[in-house]
Amino acid sequence: MKIESLVIHGGIDGDEKTGAVNVPVYQTSTYKQPSFGHNTGYEYSRTGNPTREALEKLISDLEEGYAGFAFASGMAAITAVISLFKTGDKVIISNNVYGGTFRVLDKVFNNFNIGYKIVDTTDLEAVRNNVDESVKAIYIETPTNPLMDITDIEGISKIAKEKGIFTIVDNTFMTPYLQKPITLGADIVIHSATKYLGGHSDVVSGLVVVNTEELAKRLHFIQNSTGGVLGPFDSFLLIRGIKTLAVRMDRHNENSKIISEYLKSREEIEKVYYPGFEDHPGYEIQTKQAKGYGGVISFVLSDKIDYKKFLSNLELITFGESLGGVESLICHPASMTHAAIPYDIRQEVGIVDNLIRLSVGIENSQDLLEDLTSALKKSL
Ligand SMILES: Cc1ncc(COP(=O)(O)O)c(C=O)c1O
């Protein structure tokens, strides 16, 4: 089945018992055991729930992995994955990972002596040189949030395999419709499903897909032990959202191409970060490893524009956290999504104060262009 059909019919399709075309919401915490020593395959919903399982099977099918796991947020998913490691282990992370990922490593896992090393993962030699005995995984986002750096997933996976360590890819920005890290050699894929997979800004959730039975067993143990599972109704909402992933991503791709070209042409804008530009340093790798360039664009406003006024003057584009919804969302990474990253590191990697991140929605592109033009004019 092709992915456009798989998003609709993958995982567990409908309900065998009644013929309902949608998987029911099994809103239950527990299950009746038919007799002593026997159960239906379900005992307690932290351990297993049929609606959650349908979602877990669906994401596993879409990512072409061995098994999927659903969590109460992207951060709960990341926390479960990092819990695979133990005291003394280290993880290499890309140099502009999502602020929350940095925070959980820096402020939570550091306390348990699970460390991290920040490396420019676009530079494969730098990655190779930084893998020492303590490094147990390379954790990448590609494109990165918010600077849209592109890392070669196949290149990283080769290094990790040579060294006997894991490759973990946060695939939130691309989704399996555009990029499938496991097919490129990765071991674990993570999603903030809050974003494109859910797609409607109405559910906070995280998903993980692993490529082996052994990792599946370990992750299920962690999921059940630590308990950050996704509830049945939110699982249903995600299944519903994923059904339209293909058409939504096509439109996100189309609109962001138009908006990125517009932004590049404006003199009020100093720089545009978009991996679909042929002069983007990661263009070739992105074109090779993904089916499109996604819906996120970051840009630096010139000094002439007051960024606070610009953000307040937008009318159609919503000023707020998050991305990947049907509606266009805009944010200020330095004070919002990436505020957890210390000022000096932010300056060093390019998360400057007049950097803006735009998640291009699926509205009419002309309406979006008009909103941007009017806000730029009002913010001089
Ligand atoms: C790339 C990326 N990964 C992980 C997360 C965390 O996900 P959540 O907000 O669902 O916990 C985010 C949130 O913005 C993100 O952008």
The ligand as an SDF file (V2000), in Angstrom:
LIG
                    3D

 16 16  0  0  0  0  0  0  0  0999 V2000
   11.1220   19.0310   17.1860 C   0  0  0  0  0  0  0  0  0  0  0  0
   10.3560   18.8790   18.4660 C   0  0  0  0  0  0  0  0  0  0  0  0
   10.5370   17.7880   19.2160 N   0  0  0  0  0  0  0  0  0  0  0  0
    9.8840   17.6180   20.3850 C   0  0  0  0  0  0  0  0  0  0  0  0
    9.0080   18.5670   20.8620 C   0  0  0  0  0  0  0  0  0  0  0  0
    8.2930   18.3380   22.1760 C   0  0  0  0  0  0  0  0  0  0  0  0
    6.9920   17.9090   21.9350 O   0  0  0  0  0  0  0  0  0  0  0  0
    5.7150   18.2110   22.8900 P   0  0  0  0  0  0  0  0  0  0  0  0
    5.5310   19.6890   22.9010 O   0  0  0  0  0  0  0  0  0  0  0  0
    4.6100   17.4730   22.2100 O   0  0  0  0  0  0  0  0  0  0  0  0
    6.0270   17.6750   24.2280 O   0  0  0  0  0  0  0  0  0  0  0  0
    8.7690   19.7140   20.1040 C   0  0  0  0  0  0  0  0  0  0  0  0
    7.8210   20.7340   20.5790 C   0  0  0  0  0  0  0  0  0  0  0  0
    7.7510   21.8280   20.0680 O   0  0  0  0  0  0  0  0  0  0  0  0
    9.4580   19.8850   18.8590 C   0  0  0  0  0  0  0  0  0  0  0  0
    9.2820   20.9710   18.1020 O   0  0  0  0  0  0  0  0  0  0  0  0
  1  2  1  0
  2  3  1  0
  2 15  2  0
  3  4  2  0
  4  5  1  0
  5  6  1  0
  5 12  2  0
  6  7  1  0
  7  8  1  0
  8  9  2  0
  8 10  1  0
  8 11  1  0
 12 13  1  0
 12 15  1  0
 13 14  2  0
 15 16  1  0
M  END
$$$$
